[in-house]
Amino acid sequence: MYEDFLKKVPLLSSMDAYERLAIADAFIKENFKKGDHVINEGEVGNVLYFVYEGTADASKKIEGHDKVVMSYKEGDYFGERALLKKEP
């Protein structure tokens, strides 16, 4: 189910079929509704998220208001910085 999706993710497109299958087997699908928070700034991150369907926005509190600083679409990913740098 996820192997075809992974072919479309630029970060993973150069992997061979076996590598993509191994990653696909590790996927856990989570559903979020509009307005749900997937990650909150400052939390310890231990998950890499892929946008399988729909969109997501990253926002930051600036001058007391939430401001969208990044928008994600299908095939995009986030959460990698916490994994790579081992920081919130």
Secondary structure, 3 states (H helix, E strand, C coil): CCHHHHHCCHHHCCCCHHHHHHHHHHCCCCCCCCCCCCCCCCCCCCCCEECCCCCEEEEEEECCEEEEEEEECCCCEECHHHHHHCCC
